[in-house]
Amino acid sequence: MSTENTPSESTRTPPPDAPDEPATCEYCGERFVEDDLLALHRGQAHEGDLNEAEIEAYREARESERDEVRLFRLQALAALVAIYFGFIFVYAFVI
């Protein structure tokens, strides 16, 4: 598999709102834009090596992510329902 089209680590540009110093995992050295992403990474990749504070940070980040995903699902459902009824109204007035 060729990696010519994929950017290398040194050529990737961070998002415009990225912090000056990214959060870095002390276990593997992987870097993250947000502390919540670092906490999620630690909880999934280094579960057995975590202390109590890191475990609690992982649980809080996971709950926060669940809430965000739940909100996104509700918004997507509302958008689909609005589009569906929009098509029904357009169909009713055209026919």
N, C-alpha and C positions, 0 to 999 in steps of 0.2 A: 504494500500500500504506500503510495507516494504522499509525502507531507509537504510538497512544494507550495500548495495553496493555503496551508494552515499557518497562521502567524506563530513565530517562535516566542518564547517567554520574554525576550528582550524587546521585541517589536510591538507587543500588545500595549495599547494605551488605556489607562484607567478611565473610568467614567468621569465626567466633569465635576461631580459632587463627591468624589473620593477623598478620604482624609489624606493628609500629608504622610502620615506613618500608618501603613496598613497593619491590621491585627495579624500576628504571626503565631502559628501553632508551635509551641515549644517542643512538641513530641516529634513532628515530622518536618517542620519548617515551611509548611504551606501557608500562603498569605491570603487574607480575606479583607474585603472592603469594610465590612461591618463586624462588630463584636458578636452580634447574634449569630451570624453565619459561622464564626469561629466556634462559638459554643455548640452549635448544631454539629459541626464537623467533629469536635472532640467527643461528643456523646455518641456519635455513630462509628467513628474510626478508632477511637482510643478509649473505649468504654471501661476497660479493666484498670486503666492507669489513672483515673480521675480522682481528685479529692472531693470532699463534701461541697465546697464552694463551686467547683466546676460542674458537679452533678446538678446542683440547684440552678446554675446558670443555664445548663442544657434543658432542664425541665421548663424553665420560664420561657426560653427561646422557642421550644417546641409548642407550648401553649399559645404563645403569641402568633406563631406561624399557622397553627390550626385556626385561630380566630380570623386571620387574614384570608386564608383559603376559604373558610366558610362564608365570609363576606363577599369574596369574589364570586363564589358559586351562586349566591343569592342575586348579585348584580347581573350575572350572566343569564340567569333564569328570567329575571325581570325584563332584560333586553330582548330575549327570545319571545317572551309573551307579548311584549309591545310590538315587535315586528310581525308576529303572527296575526294579531288583531288588526294591525295596520293593513296588512295584505287583505284580510277579510273585508274591511271597510272599503278599500279601493275596489275590490272585486264587486262588492254590493252596489257601488255607485256607477261602475262602468257597465255592468250587465243590466 
